[in-house]
Amino acid sequence: MSSPRSAGLIAVVTVMTSLTGASTAAAASARTTAGASARTDAAVRTSGKEPTSLTELRREAQKAYKSIEDANRALVARQKKFAGVEKELAGKLTSLQAATAELNRLRKPLSDLAASLYQDPSVGGLSPFIAGGDGTAILRRMSDMQHLVAGHNTVLSEASKLLEGQQRLAQEAQELRAASLLQEAQLSAQVTLMRKRSTTLVRSLTRALVKLGVKIGQRTEGAGGCDPTRIAQAEQYPNGLLPKNILCPLPQRGETLRADAAIAFADLNIAYKKRFGAPMCISDSYRSLGEQQAVYYRRPGFAATPGKSNHGLGLAVDLCGGVQSFRSAQFNWLEANGKKYGWFHPDWAYHSPFEPWHWEYDPKLGSLLP
């Protein structure tokens, strides 16, 4: 059965072991974060390939925007993680203080024993070793001295370990803090770099669309309502209730589509113009809920129920200029080439109701384009 003194020393050793584990965990955390930072940095570097088409520009802008979101999330997560590590280190330092107090408590009885041996030789003290005495008293005092020396050495040893642990913990905490500040600065720099690239891509996309005759409003934020980073926002709005800044203008005045559909349509239009010498003709595109209701009541059987039309999602167009004539050269060309750009003629439009002019953009199909 251990004595109170040995139990106290065991507690001190336990605290020291815990402190060592905390330092190792803190260092491992710093290394893990550094690895994640390196991976993010590599992703930024590999995104430097310049796109060659409008659809590629749109994708690259979306990727850049997503990278910004991911990096921001990583930065917040890193800050939270470090806050947790700092809290754990604070707890370990509190345990360290408690261990120090325990050592001080252990020192007191040893100090009291030393005082009784050295301060009053006349009533015990060291007189047996100097002036003799009976054997029992000498043995008792020799035992006290041995206990004093052994206890003193033990306390000194544990105090030395405790001091080393304290210094090691302080060093780990300092290194962790320095690594955290460096990684936070790196992540912030990467976010800034990605923001610049995203802005550059959106501006390039805007300039390309302007060259194709798309009228970009100067007062509109981002890419004049054709910012591909808003595509995810468009999916959050009900059918027919998309705000103007979510939609992208088309070459035909007053016609708009969701950004990804509009950009893919612009790419398709380039190929169409090369084949037929004229751009595609659009008779209808995005419809608000009110416009869909008007078409539904004006052309019964030839319009989807309001709130269920792909026109209301900004993902459908009605075409003219020859495409509206079934099996015309324009229709056949678009049927053969549209899917290369994410556009297709839905099955129902072949027969029920028969609408050769109606074409739709499929975001999933568009995401698979080379």
Secondary structure, DSSP 8 states (H G I E B T S, - for coil): ---HHHHHHHHHHHHHHHHHHHHHHHHHHHHHHHHHHHHHHHHHHHTT----SHHHHHHHHHHHHHHHHHHHHHHHHHHHHHHHHHHHHHHHHHHHHHHHHHHHHHHHHHHHHHHHHHS-GGGSTTHHHHH---HHHHHHHHHHHHHHHHHHHHHHHHHHHHHHHHHHHHHHHHHHHHHHHHHHHHHHHHHHHHHHHHHHHHHHHHHHHHHTT----TTSSTTTT--GGGHHHHTTS-TT---GGGEEE-SSTT-EEEHHHHHHHHHHHHHHHHHHSS--EEEE----HHHHHHHHHHSTTSS--TTS-GGGGT-EEEEETTTTSTT-HHHHHHHHHGGGGTEE--GGGGTTT--TTEEEE-HHHHHT--
